[in-house]
Amino acid sequence: MKYINRVLPFILAAIVFISSCVEENFPAEYLGEMKYEVYSSNINRNCISLFFLNEEIGYATTQEGEVFKTSNGGIKWKKLEILSPVPLRTSCFLNKDVGYVFGGKSGCSPSPCEPFGSIAYKTSDGGESWQKQNIPYKWSRLNSAYFFNENNGVAVGLGLCIKTSNGGITWQSITVGKNNLSKILFLNQNVGYALDLMGGFYKTEDRGESWKDVIIGDNKNTSQFFFINEESGFASGSNKLLKTTDGGNSWNVIDSLKNSINFIHFVNENSGVTISKRYASDGGGFAPTPFKHVIKQTNDGGQTWTLTEYDENEFNERCLYAKENIIYSLGYDKVFKLKIE
């Protein structure tokens, strides 16, 4: 008993210390049915794409052509042994070992000059080593990728769309819409959607062999989309959020904002989030126009919404990734993790 009395104060002090460390590293706040955590990160780079394989393992690419990896949910990042001569704009990982990064540069100066074009790398050991892919050259850049399995995948972008059927050993040029794409996503082996950089929206039902226009609202002005399943999906256009329950054949407006929605994620048909910007009325001459990040959340399929705003330096909408009920944002020196509960 005397021994316990002597060590008890030290045990209590240790518990208090550990609790305070956890609270300091993971300051969480609740916003209705959402919880967010913000904590510092050692990456110190302007991330332009983000991919999380699970809640712990994630990858970030940068404008400088770098790739970083985290194994603890974004708290610490390791710079991998790869350096692209052009920006790396997207990544796609199939498992803990196999993954790809894509990018490119479609312009150059001074003219006349030959643009660098697109670039792709593959890893088979979780990012420890990388192999440059032999892809067709065009003035282009690759912006988005999707893989069905380790052998079959596609990458799309401005000026070039490619596919592989042998795990990246060879790549062939293909046509998706007008080959002017910012995003591609498949719901299953056959049904997929692609978003044009100019607002066009396309659907395939034969694994990408053919594509048809999807019109939301009254014009081709789609800025983002997300599908829960083959029937239910959401898309934004003309500062409105629309919903379909018949695979994109018809759409109904469920929310409106003053500015374009640039991110949509739903956990199920009821619970979801949209992210946009709210600009100040005047930027002050040549000064950049200040803005707020607007995060709206619904738990009833869009009938009602809860709105939260963040300052422009608190959140990085240019580097977002959603995995199940968590939305990750990686800024220059901080990680923002939004949980939909």
Disulfide bonds with the S-S distance in Angstrom:
Cys47-Cys319 1.63
Cys108-Cys113 1.91
